[in-house]
């Protein structure tokens, strides 16, 4: 017992060090976005970044331990084992807890189980948690590349992984197409190894990452991520150690069978918490990007497609472009498209709207009251992807969903009474 306690004292101490590093290494992170933060491309830095991708892609197995923490979130400790073509095992603990969350994936299925009662998750409510707390495990479809995404969706960790297993399995992560530029930030030691430090900016510096890349194997030993949101930065740091490449990992490491008496639990989808069809859409009176106020009830003579979005989501960006195309075809056919952003620094959101020539009304309001309106009034548990509501002329919800669904939208619009708006 003393040995286990001592281990977790060390774990927590290391996480505190990582948190302090996230705050102070490379200087304080500016609270306000400015165009000068957009990184220009440097070929030498790009070569180091590509070497990281290539090293991960060429490896047959990869295992490492990491601590993740930041000023706005508690520390989480990870043990990660990856094996091509499609095997993953992640063990995770939060803070001083000895309760382990384990995730295993075999290419087709993803299983999550706990060393005790499961914790309260992002997709929980109190009634559901109470009835499914003990002797349960999750068994759901999922790809090995998407393990970190599923863990974030469930909310199992206090601090999520920054470096995604997607890089190991797919050769890049989902943000790769949105890189502004990469530059060198010198050399530094991390985990006892000499590293080249590079800075990568994405989405015109809405997101920035610093990588400490080991000169021995080109893989990270530290990663710091800054996401510039309205009024504050979300900073998280990940520290790697005990990195092993192409070491033998038995397939049995990734096998798991539920103990006798355990039952499979299927977590609800985030969509299950959104307003149900037939519910009244809560009214609001909020400022648009042009400075004019927009009141939802003033649009009662139209079908409304309300979309909540944020700049740093590739899916949201694509959805906004699609809605702009739809707006050009349907603005005179009784459809009002309305976008709401409650997450981003207004200047970052305005830059995207301007660059993409978005012509339909956009609300930018990150106030606590507005965030609460959509979280509680509209049932949004997450704003990581586009969240869509089709509202009829009577002010009632016709349909609501997360993500992009080109088949679902026309049916919802037609059901709302906009027979011609999707043509």
N, C-alpha and C positions, 0 to 999 in steps of 0.2 A: 504493500500500500504506500509506504514511504517513497519507494522508487517511482511509482506512477505519479505521486504528487510532485516530486522533484522534476520529473519530465515536464509536467504542465506548467510549473513555475518558469522553466526555461522557455517553453513555448510562448507563454504570455509575455515574458520579458523581451523575447525576440520580436514579437508582434508590436510591442510598444516602440521598440527601436525603429521598426519599419514605418510606423505611423509618424514618428518624429522626422524620419528621413523624407517621407512624402511631403511634409510641410516645408522643409528647409533646404533639401538638396537642390542644386541648380538655382538657388534663390527662391524667394517667395513667388507664388503664382499670382499674376495680376488678377484683381477681382473683376476688371472690366475688359471686355473684348475690344481689340482695336485692329485695324487692317495690317499693321506691322507684324502681328503675330503669325500671319500666313507665311509659311516657310517656303523659300525658293529652293529649287532642285540643285543638289550638288552631286555630280557623277560619282565621286569617291564614296559619299554616304549612301547613295543608291546601291552601289556595289556591295557594301556591307549588309544592307537590308536584304538584297537578293541572296547573299550567302547564307543568311539566317533561314530564309524560305527554303533554299536548296538543301541545307543541312537537315532540316526537319522532314522534307519530302523524301530524301534519300534514306533516312534512318528506317530500319525495320522495326525496332522497338525503341521506346524512350520512356524513362522513368525519372521522376524528380520529386522533391518535397518543396513546398512553397508556403510562405506566410503572406496573407493579403490583409491590408488594413488601410484606413484613411481617417482624416479628421471627422468625417461625418458618419463613420460606421465602425463597428467593433471588429476585432481581429478574428480571422478564420485561418485555420491551418489545413493544408492539403497534402495528401500523398496521391500522386498521379502515375498511372501505368498505362501505356499505350502500345498497341501491337497491331501492325498491319496484317491483313487488310481491314479489319473492322472490330477490333477488341479494345475495350476501355474498362479500367477500374479506377474509381476515384473514392478516396476516403477523406472525410472532412469533419472537423470539429470547430466549434465556436467558443472563443474566449477560454475560460478555465474549465469548461465542461468536458467531461470524459465520455459524453454520449457521441457516438460516431454515426454519421450519415454515410452510407456506402451506395455508390451508383455503379452498376455494371451494365455494359452494352455489348451485344454480340453481332451487330449489324442489322438485325431485324427488330429486336426487342430491347427495351431499356427497363432495368429493374432498380428500384430504390428501396432500401430497408434501413432500419435503425437498430442500435444496440440496446434500445429501451423503448419507451413510449415515443411516438413521433411528436415533433414539435408543432406549434401553431404555424401554419404556412401562409403565404401570400394568397393562396386560393382557398383559404378556409373561412368559415364563419364559426361562431362558438358552438352552435348546435351540431354541425357536421364534425367538428374537431372532437367533441365529447364522445360521439358515438363511434368514431373510427380511430381512436388514439392508440389503442393497444393491439398487439399481435397482428399488425397489418404490414403489407408491403405494396409497392406500386409496380405494376407490370403493364407497360404500354409500348406502343410503337414508337420507335425513335432511332435515329442514325447515330453512329459514334461521333461524327463531326459535330452534331448538335447537342452533345451532352451538356456543355456549359450553358447553352441557351435554355435547356429544359430545367437545369438547376436554378437558373435565375428566375424562370417563370414560376417555379414552385416557391421560390424564396427560402431555400434551405440554409443558405449561408448569410452571415452578417456582411461579409465582403466577398463579392464574386471574383472569379478568376478573370484576369486581364488578358493573358496570352491564351488564345483559344485552341483546343485540340483540332479545330478546322485546319490550322496551319500544317499539322502533322499529316492529316488524312487527305486534305484537298490542295495543299501547297500554298494556301493563302487564306485569310479570313474575309468576312463579309465586307470589311471596310476598304479592302485593297483597291477597288476601282475609284475610290473617292479621295485618294491621297493628293494633297496639294503639292508637296515637295518634301524632300528629306535632306537634312544637313548634319554635318559633324559637330559634336560638342566636346571633342577632346578624348582623353583617356582617363580611366579611373579604375580603382580596384573594387571588386564586388565578390563576396563569398571567397575571398583569398585568391582571386584570379584577376589578371590584368584584362581590362575590357576596353573596347572601343564604344564610345557613347554616341548615339545618333538621336536626332529629334525628327519625328514624323508628324506632320499636321494633316488633318482631314477636314473636309467640309468647310474650307476657308477658315481653318483654325477653330471651329466649334469644338473639335476634339484634338488633343495633342498627346502623343506618347513619346517617352524617352526610353530607349533600349540600351542596357549595358550588355554588349555582346562579347562573350568570351573569345579571346584570341585562339584558344585551344580548339574549340569545336563550333564557334560562330553562333551558338545558341544563347538565349538570355540568361543572365544571372540576376538582373533586376529589370523591372518594368515600372514606369510611373505613368499614369494616365490622368489627364486633366480634361474634364468635360465642362464647358463653359455654359452655365445655365443662367436663368434670370436671377440677378442679384447675388449669385455666389458661384463658386466653382465646386464641382464634385471631383475630389482628388482621391485616388486609390493607388497604393503601391504594392507590388508583388516581388518578393525576394525568393530566389531559387537557391537550392543547395542539394547536395547528393545527386547530381545529375549523372545519369548513366545512359549511354547510347549503344544500341545493338547488343546489349547483354541478353542472355537467354531468359525469357519469361514463359513459364509453362502455361498452356491453354487453361489448365485447371485454376489458375489465378482468377480467371474471368468467369468461372462457372459458379453458380449459386442455386440452391434449391431451398424453398421456404421450409422452416421447421414445422413439425406437426402442430396443428392447431392454428397456424397463421392463415389469414385470408387475404386475397387480393383486394386492394382498394383503388378505385379509379378516381383520381382527383378531378374535380369539376373543371371545366374550361372557363377561362376568364369571361367568355361571352355569357356564361350562365348568370353572371351578376349584373349584366346590363339591363336597362329597362325593358320590360316585356311588351310585345305588341298589344296595343289597346290602352297602354298607360299614357297619361298626360305628360307631354314633354315640359319640364319645368321652364318657365319663362325666364328671360334674362334681358338686361339692358347694358351692353358692354361696348367699349370703344373699339372702333375699327382701325386698321392701319392708316387710313386716311384722316383719322381724327373724329369722324362722325360716329354717333352712337347707333348701335344696331339693337333693335328690340325684336325678339323672336315672334312675339304676338302680332307684330305689324306685317308678318308674312303669311297671315292666315289664308290669303287667297291663292297661295302657291303651295306646291309640293316642295319640301325642303330636304336637301341632302346636307346634313351637318357632319363635318369631318374634323376630328381632333388629330393634330399632327405635331411633329417636331423635326427640326432640321437634321439632327444626327441619326435619323432612322432612314436607311436606304429605301425601305418599303414606303415610308411616308413621302419621300421625295418623288418616287415614281407615281404614287397616288395623286399628289398635287398636280403633276404634269397631266395625268389622265383627266382629272377634274377640269383643268383648264381647257383641254381639248373638248370635253363634253359641254362646258360652258359656252364655247364658241358656237356649238351646234344647237343649243337648247335654250339660250337665254330669253328667247321670245316665245317659248312653248310652255310657260307656266312652271318651270323648275328654277328654284333659287338654290344655288350652291353657296354654302357658308363654311369657311374654315376657321378653326379656333386653335390657337397655340397658347398654352398656359405654362410652358416649360422653358423656352429659350430666352436668352438675352435678346431684347427687341431689335437691336441693331443687326444681329446675326439673322434673325427671321426676316427682317426687312430686306436685307441683302439678297436672300434667296428669292423672296417674292419679286423683287425688282429684276434680278438676273433672269428669272424664268418667265417674266412678263405675265404674272398671274393677275387676271383682271377681275375675278369674282371677289366678293367681300371677304376680308380676313380680319379676325379679331386677335389682337395681341394683348393679353392681360394675365399676368402671373401673380396677381394678388391672392392672398390666402382665401378670401371669400369665393373667388372664381374657381380656384382649384378645388375647394370644398364642394361647390355647386356640382361640378362634373364628377367628382369622386363619389359623393353621397347621393346627389340628386339623380345623376344619370347612371350610377353604378360602375364607374370605371375603376377597376382594381389596378390597372397598369396603363401607361401611356407610351409604351415602348414601340408600338406600331400604330398605323392609322386605325382610329375607332370611328365607325360609321353609324349614323342614325338617319333613317328615312322617316320623315314626319309628314303626315297627311295634312290636307287643308283644314281639317278639324282640330289640328294641334296635337293629335295622338300619334304615338310611335307605331309605325308600320313594321319596321324591322331594324335590328341593330346587330352589328358584327365587327370583329377585329380583322384587320388585314385587308388584302385585296381579293375580291371575288367578283370577277367579271360576269359570272352567270347569275349570281344572287342579286346584284344591283338592279338589272332590268326588271326582274320579277317584282322586287320591292317597289320600284317606281311605278310600275303598272298597277300594282295593288293599291298604291296611294292615290290613284286617279290620274296619273300622268301617262296616259296610254301612248302619247306621241313623243315623250321627252327623250326616249332612248333610241330614236330612229334618226 
